[in-house]
């Protein structure tokens, strides 16, 4: 018997040994599913509140100090993240993100943090997680944890700061028309894959939005 045949026999044996009558009758199963449904609805409300009232305002407060920061677009429910775009002063595309998730039975709430940097010039605390019982979630506990993660993020991000001129006055090139402008004088701005783009006119921004990948590739050449 080949190794694969032996493995197949073991799989079949284990499946056969588990073929038994269900532990629950129909009423027990229905009651269990009702309990899960209630907890799922509770989780949905908690997740929305945490993202809207706790996580997003704190992440936006940190990002407000960096003109190269912008919120990620088209995020799933329960997600909140900001991109800190590549520039001369901070030469990496960096992302801070939070997700509010649940376990399979909706008995626990998990607030997940992530930081990514490309290229990564320094060692990062890339992942962390706060786990709480569904019935024990408090906004204050989550707020304190989120603030500590954001301060960790800020500490890491500032370590790649090359200093120099204020970010608002940094010179950039409009990827559509090629005009050289300062960030502060730009008529419009947009982001694509974490990179900020600044435009000499609103028309350039509209043209960029039609096909951002094409203009981003031209700029990278």
BALOBA-1460 file (C-alpha; in Angstrom, 3 decimals):
// residues 221
<rec num="1" residu="x" x="0.000" y="0.000" z="0.000"/>
<rec num="2" residu="x" x="1.380" y="3.401" z="-0.992"/>
<rec num="3" residu="x" x="1.686" y="6.288" z="1.418"/>
<rec num="4" residu="x" x="-1.224" y="8.035" z="-0.313"/>
<rec num="5" residu="x" x="-3.429" y="4.910" z="-0.070"/>
<rec num="6" residu="x" x="-2.569" y="4.568" z="3.590"/>
<rec num="7" residu="x" x="-3.512" y="8.212" z="4.192"/>
<rec num="8" residu="x" x="-6.776" y="7.783" z="2.264"/>
<rec num="9" residu="x" x="-7.624" y="4.753" z="4.424"/>
<rec num="10" residu="x" x="-7.021" y="6.750" z="7.595"/>
<rec num="11" residu="x" x="-9.257" y="9.564" z="6.338"/>
<rec num="12" residu="x" x="-12.027" y="7.075" z="5.535"/>
<rec num="13" residu="x" x="-11.662" y="5.404" z="8.924"/>
<rec num="14" residu="x" x="-11.933" y="8.690" z="10.790"/>
<rec num="15" residu="x" x="-14.989" y="9.764" z="8.768"/>
<rec num="16" residu="x" x="-16.701" y="6.431" z="9.420"/>
<rec num="17" residu="x" x="-16.052" y="6.647" z="13.163"/>
<rec num="18" residu="x" x="-17.771" y="10.036" z="13.314"/>
<rec num="19" residu="x" x="-20.983" y="8.992" z="11.566"/>
<rec num="20" residu="x" x="-23.378" y="9.074" z="14.509"/>
<rec num="21" residu="x" x="-26.703" y="10.571" z="15.498"/>
<rec num="22" residu="x" x="-26.784" y="14.372" z="16.019"/>
<rec num="23" residu="x" x="-26.257" y="15.519" z="19.611"/>
<rec num="24" residu="x" x="-29.086" y="18.034" z="19.398"/>
<rec num="25" residu="x" x="-32.707" y="17.627" z="18.504"/>
<rec num="26" residu="x" x="-34.360" y="20.158" z="16.199"/>
<rec num="27" residu="x" x="-35.594" y="22.405" z="19.030"/>
<rec num="28" residu="x" x="-32.137" y="22.632" z="20.570"/>
<rec num="29" residu="x" x="-30.570" y="23.509" z="17.236"/>
<rec num="30" residu="x" x="-33.202" y="26.164" z="16.588"/>
<rec num="31" residu="x" x="-32.652" y="27.695" z="20.021"/>
<rec num="32" residu="x" x="-28.908" y="27.758" z="19.463"/>
<rec num="33" residu="x" x="-29.284" y="29.496" z="16.103"/>
<rec num="34" residu="x" x="-31.605" y="32.085" z="17.661"/>
<rec num="35" residu="x" x="-28.982" y="32.822" z="20.315"/>
<rec num="36" residu="x" x="-26.302" y="33.208" z="17.646"/>
<rec num="37" residu="x" x="-28.549" y="35.543" z="15.653"/>
<rec num="38" residu="x" x="-29.058" y="37.788" z="18.698"/>
<rec num="39" residu="x" x="-25.325" y="37.904" z="19.390"/>
<rec num="40" residu="x" x="-24.616" y="38.645" z="15.717"/>
<rec num="41" residu="x" x="-26.951" y="41.641" z="15.832"/>
<rec num="42" residu="x" x="-25.295" y="42.823" z="19.051"/>
<rec num="43" residu="x" x="-21.872" y="42.480" z="17.469"/>
<rec num="44" residu="x" x="-22.918" y="44.474" z="14.404"/>
<rec num="45" residu="x" x="-24.071" y="47.370" z="16.580"/>
<rec num="46" residu="x" x="-20.930" y="47.264" z="18.722"/>
<rec num="47" residu="x" x="-18.608" y="47.126" z="15.702"/>
<rec num="48" residu="x" x="-20.276" y="50.102" z="14.040"/>
<rec num="49" residu="x" x="-20.089" y="52.121" z="17.263"/>
<rec num="50" residu="x" x="-16.441" y="51.298" z="17.880"/>
<rec num="51" residu="x" x="-15.395" y="52.236" z="14.353"/>
<rec num="52" residu="x" x="-17.477" y="55.420" z="14.173"/>
<rec num="53" residu="x" x="-17.115" y="56.773" z="17.709"/>
<rec num="54" residu="x" x="-13.798" y="55.379" z="18.954"/>
<rec num="55" residu="x" x="-11.386" y="54.289" z="16.230"/>
<rec num="56" residu="x" x="-12.017" y="56.649" z="13.312"/>
<rec num="57" residu="x" x="-11.827" y="59.927" z="15.311"/>
<rec num="58" residu="x" x="-8.512" y="58.930" z="16.894"/>
<rec num="59" residu="x" x="-6.979" y="57.741" z="13.659"/>
<rec num="60" residu="x" x="-8.144" y="60.928" z="11.923"/>
<rec num="61" residu="x" x="-6.682" y="63.045" z="14.740"/>
<rec num="62" residu="x" x="-3.248" y="61.501" z="14.219"/>
<rec num="63" residu="x" x="-3.521" y="61.743" z="10.424"/>
<rec num="64" residu="x" x="-4.478" y="65.425" z="10.613"/>
<rec num="65" residu="x" x="-0.848" y="66.247" z="11.452"/>
<rec num="66" residu="x" x="0.379" y="64.841" z="8.134"/>
<rec num="67" residu="x" x="-0.728" y="66.409" z="4.818"/>
<rec num="68" residu="x" x="0.381" y="63.206" z="3.064"/>
<rec num="69" residu="x" x="-2.232" y="61.164" z="4.984"/>
<rec num="70" residu="x" x="-5.602" y="60.189" z="3.556"/>
<rec num="71" residu="x" x="-8.348" y="57.712" z="4.514"/>
<rec num="72" residu="x" x="-8.500" y="54.441" z="2.608"/>
<rec num="73" residu="x" x="-11.412" y="54.216" z="0.197"/>
<rec num="74" residu="x" x="-14.188" y="51.623" z="-0.219"/>
<rec num="75" residu="x" x="-13.433" y="49.783" z="3.001"/>
<rec num="76" residu="x" x="-15.603" y="46.905" z="4.268"/>
<rec num="77" residu="x" x="-17.802" y="47.480" z="7.298"/>
<rec num="78" residu="x" x="-15.871" y="47.233" z="10.529"/>
<rec num="79" residu="x" x="-12.629" y="48.475" z="8.916"/>
<rec num="80" residu="x" x="-10.906" y="51.834" z="9.327"/>
<rec num="81" residu="x" x="-7.495" y="52.781" z="7.939"/>
<rec num="82" residu="x" x="-5.364" y="55.672" z="6.706"/>
<rec num="83" residu="x" x="-2.550" y="55.767" z="4.162"/>
<rec num="84" residu="x" x="0.497" y="57.929" z="4.801"/>
<rec num="85" residu="x" x="1.796" y="58.504" z="1.304"/>
<rec num="86" residu="x" x="5.345" y="58.303" z="0.031"/>
<rec num="87" residu="x" x="7.152" y="61.645" z="-0.089"/>
<rec num="88" residu="x" x="10.683" y="63.024" z="0.198"/>
<rec num="89" residu="x" x="10.360" y="63.564" z="3.923"/>
<rec num="90" residu="x" x="8.727" y="60.180" z="4.671"/>
<rec num="91" residu="x" x="10.068" y="57.855" z="1.929"/>
<rec num="92" residu="x" x="7.623" y="54.966" z="2.404"/>
<rec num="93" residu="x" x="3.974" y="54.221" z="1.749"/>
<rec num="94" residu="x" x="2.690" y="53.430" z="5.230"/>
<rec num="95" residu="x" x="-0.706" y="52.240" z="6.403"/>
<rec num="96" residu="x" x="-2.378" y="52.124" z="9.821"/>
<rec num="97" residu="x" x="-5.494" y="49.976" z="9.961"/>
<rec num="98" residu="x" x="-8.025" y="48.650" z="12.443"/>
<rec num="99" residu="x" x="-10.650" y="45.928" z="12.056"/>
<rec num="100" residu="x" x="-13.438" y="44.877" z="14.401"/>
<rec num="101" residu="x" x="-14.033" y="41.129" z="14.071"/>
<rec num="102" residu="x" x="-15.730" y="38.256" z="15.926"/>
<rec num="103" residu="x" x="-15.220" y="34.588" z="16.726"/>
<rec num="104" residu="x" x="-17.306" y="31.870" z="15.055"/>
<rec num="105" residu="x" x="-20.060" y="31.954" z="17.709"/>
<rec num="106" residu="x" x="-20.176" y="35.745" z="18.083"/>
<rec num="107" residu="x" x="-19.195" y="35.401" z="21.722"/>
<rec num="108" residu="x" x="-16.039" y="37.538" z="21.516"/>
<rec num="109" residu="x" x="-15.138" y="40.847" z="19.915"/>
<rec num="110" residu="x" x="-11.654" y="41.218" z="18.458"/>
<rec num="111" residu="x" x="-10.199" y="44.642" z="17.653"/>
<rec num="112" residu="x" x="-7.268" y="44.042" z="15.288"/>
<rec num="113" residu="x" x="-4.484" y="46.524" z="14.512"/>
<rec num="114" residu="x" x="-2.058" y="46.432" z="11.634"/>
<rec num="115" residu="x" x="0.800" y="48.590" z="10.354"/>
<rec num="116" residu="x" x="2.460" y="48.125" z="6.979"/>
<rec num="117" residu="x" x="5.319" y="50.034" z="5.360"/>
<rec num="118" residu="x" x="6.753" y="49.730" z="1.854"/>
<rec num="119" residu="x" x="9.683" y="49.864" z="1.650"/>
<rec num="120" residu="x" x="10.184" y="48.942" z="5.297"/>
<rec num="121" residu="x" x="13.195" y="50.867" z="6.600"/>
<rec num="122" residu="x" x="12.725" y="49.861" z="10.230"/>
<rec num="123" residu="x" x="11.442" y="47.030" z="12.392"/>
<rec num="124" residu="x" x="7.684" y="47.365" z="12.976"/>
<rec num="125" residu="x" x="5.087" y="46.148" z="15.418"/>
<rec num="126" residu="x" x="2.965" y="44.936" z="12.512"/>
<rec num="127" residu="x" x="0.081" y="43.222" z="14.313"/>
<rec num="128" residu="x" x="-1.787" y="43.352" z="17.613"/>
<rec num="129" residu="x" x="-5.208" y="42.309" z="18.858"/>
<rec num="130" residu="x" x="-7.539" y="43.179" z="21.734"/>
<rec num="131" residu="x" x="-10.013" y="40.377" z="22.596"/>
<rec num="132" residu="x" x="-13.081" y="40.952" z="24.777"/>
<rec num="133" residu="x" x="-16.232" y="39.066" z="25.648"/>
<rec num="134" residu="x" x="-19.196" y="40.394" z="23.681"/>
<rec num="135" residu="x" x="-21.011" y="41.367" z="26.877"/>
<rec num="136" residu="x" x="-17.947" y="43.066" z="28.365"/>
<rec num="137" residu="x" x="-16.965" y="45.511" z="25.592"/>
<rec num="138" residu="x" x="-16.415" y="49.062" z="26.854"/>
<rec num="139" residu="x" x="-15.597" y="52.075" z="24.702"/>
<rec num="140" residu="x" x="-13.072" y="53.349" z="27.257"/>
<rec num="141" residu="x" x="-11.027" y="50.147" z="27.183"/>
<rec num="142" residu="x" x="-10.995" y="50.112" z="23.392"/>
<rec num="143" residu="x" x="-10.130" y="53.825" z="23.240"/>
<rec num="144" residu="x" x="-7.123" y="53.381" z="25.532"/>
<rec num="145" residu="x" x="-5.883" y="50.398" z="23.533"/>
<rec num="146" residu="x" x="-6.341" y="52.174" z="20.185"/>
<rec num="147" residu="x" x="-4.507" y="55.253" z="21.453"/>
<rec num="148" residu="x" x="-1.535" y="53.145" z="22.565"/>
<rec num="149" residu="x" x="-1.373" y="51.430" z="19.180"/>
<rec num="150" residu="x" x="-1.496" y="54.788" z="17.390"/>
<rec num="151" residu="x" x="1.282" y="56.184" z="19.561"/>
<rec num="152" residu="x" x="3.332" y="53.086" z="18.694"/>
<rec num="153" residu="x" x="2.581" y="53.753" z="15.033"/>
<rec num="154" residu="x" x="3.588" y="57.396" z="15.372"/>
<rec num="155" residu="x" x="6.847" y="56.469" z="17.081"/>
<rec num="156" residu="x" x="7.741" y="54.098" z="14.244"/>
<rec num="157" residu="x" x="6.641" y="56.504" z="11.509"/>
<rec num="158" residu="x" x="8.663" y="59.402" z="12.887"/>
<rec num="159" residu="x" x="11.778" y="57.245" z="12.825"/>
<rec num="160" residu="x" x="11.807" y="57.460" z="9.011"/>
<rec num="161" residu="x" x="11.375" y="61.262" z="9.035"/>
<rec num="162" residu="x" x="14.162" y="62.854" z="6.984"/>
<rec num="163" residu="x" x="13.125" y="66.265" z="8.290"/>
<rec num="164" residu="x" x="13.435" y="69.230" z="5.947"/>
<rec num="165" residu="x" x="10.724" y="71.588" z="4.749"/>
<rec num="166" residu="x" x="7.179" y="71.509" z="5.991"/>
<rec num="167" residu="x" x="5.137" y="68.840" z="4.206"/>
<rec num="168" residu="x" x="2.614" y="71.388" z="2.981"/>
<rec num="169" residu="x" x="5.331" y="73.241" z="1.037"/>
<rec num="170" residu="x" x="7.022" y="70.193" z="-0.453"/>
<rec num="171" residu="x" x="7.325" y="70.391" z="-4.229"/>
<rec num="172" residu="x" x="5.394" y="67.780" z="-6.226"/>
<rec num="173" residu="x" x="4.615" y="67.141" z="-9.884"/>
<rec num="174" residu="x" x="1.090" y="66.968" z="-11.282"/>
<rec num="175" residu="x" x="1.029" y="63.456" z="-12.846"/>
<rec num="176" residu="x" x="-1.380" y="64.578" z="-15.588"/>
<rec num="177" residu="x" x="0.060" y="67.825" z="-16.939"/>
<rec num="178" residu="x" x="3.577" y="67.623" z="-15.476"/>
<rec num="179" residu="x" x="3.327" y="71.024" z="-13.743"/>
<rec num="180" residu="x" x="5.608" y="71.386" z="-10.696"/>
<rec num="181" residu="x" x="3.671" y="72.793" z="-7.721"/>
<rec num="182" residu="x" x="3.740" y="72.770" z="-3.922"/>
<rec num="183" residu="x" x="1.323" y="70.654" z="-1.956"/>
<rec num="184" residu="x" x="-0.183" y="73.742" z="-0.343"/>
<rec num="185" residu="x" x="-0.905" y="75.397" z="-3.699"/>
<rec num="186" residu="x" x="-2.482" y="72.342" z="-5.333"/>
<rec num="187" residu="x" x="-6.006" y="72.860" z="-6.671"/>
<rec num="188" residu="x" x="-6.948" y="69.259" z="-5.858"/>
<rec num="189" residu="x" x="-5.497" y="66.010" z="-4.568"/>
<rec num="190" residu="x" x="-6.229" y="62.292" z="-4.698"/>
<rec num="191" residu="x" x="-4.718" y="58.986" z="-3.593"/>
<rec num="192" residu="x" x="-3.977" y="55.735" z="-5.387"/>
<rec num="193" residu="x" x="-2.606" y="52.634" z="-3.627"/>
<rec num="194" residu="x" x="-1.462" y="54.718" z="-0.700"/>
<rec num="195" residu="x" x="0.350" y="57.378" z="-2.730"/>
<rec num="196" residu="x" x="-0.918" y="60.976" z="-2.618"/>
<rec num="197" residu="x" x="-1.171" y="62.895" z="-5.905"/>
<rec num="198" residu="x" x="-1.552" y="66.655" z="-6.247"/>
<rec num="199" residu="x" x="-2.953" y="68.566" z="-9.208"/>
<rec num="200" residu="x" x="-2.445" y="71.959" z="-10.761"/>
<rec num="201" residu="x" x="-6.140" y="72.128" z="-11.711"/>
<rec num="202" residu="x" x="-9.447" y="70.405" z="-10.997"/>
<rec num="203" residu="x" x="-9.476" y="69.225" z="-14.614"/>
<rec num="204" residu="x" x="-6.221" y="67.325" z="-14.053"/>
<rec num="205" residu="x" x="-7.708" y="65.587" z="-11.020"/>
<rec num="206" residu="x" x="-10.789" y="64.550" z="-13.010"/>
<rec num="207" residu="x" x="-8.572" y="63.171" z="-15.774"/>
<rec num="208" residu="x" x="-6.499" y="61.280" z="-13.214"/>
<rec num="209" residu="x" x="-9.608" y="59.755" z="-11.620"/>
<rec num="210" residu="x" x="-10.614" y="58.224" z="-14.966"/>
<rec num="211" residu="x" x="-7.485" y="56.053" z="-15.093"/>
<rec num="212" residu="x" x="-5.296" y="56.490" z="-11.993"/>
<rec num="213" residu="x" x="-3.139" y="53.455" z="-12.693"/>
<rec num="214" residu="x" x="-1.955" y="54.820" z="-16.029"/>
<rec num="215" residu="x" x="-0.876" y="58.176" z="-14.579"/>
<rec num="216" residu="x" x="0.661" y="56.539" z="-11.490"/>
<rec num="217" residu="x" x="2.774" y="54.319" z="-13.755"/>
<rec num="218" residu="x" x="3.935" y="57.339" z="-15.786"/>
<rec num="219" residu="x" x="5.038" y="59.091" z="-12.608"/>
<rec num="220" residu="x" x="6.966" y="56.023" z="-11.468"/>
<rec num="221" residu="x" x="8.958" y="55.828" z="-14.731"/>
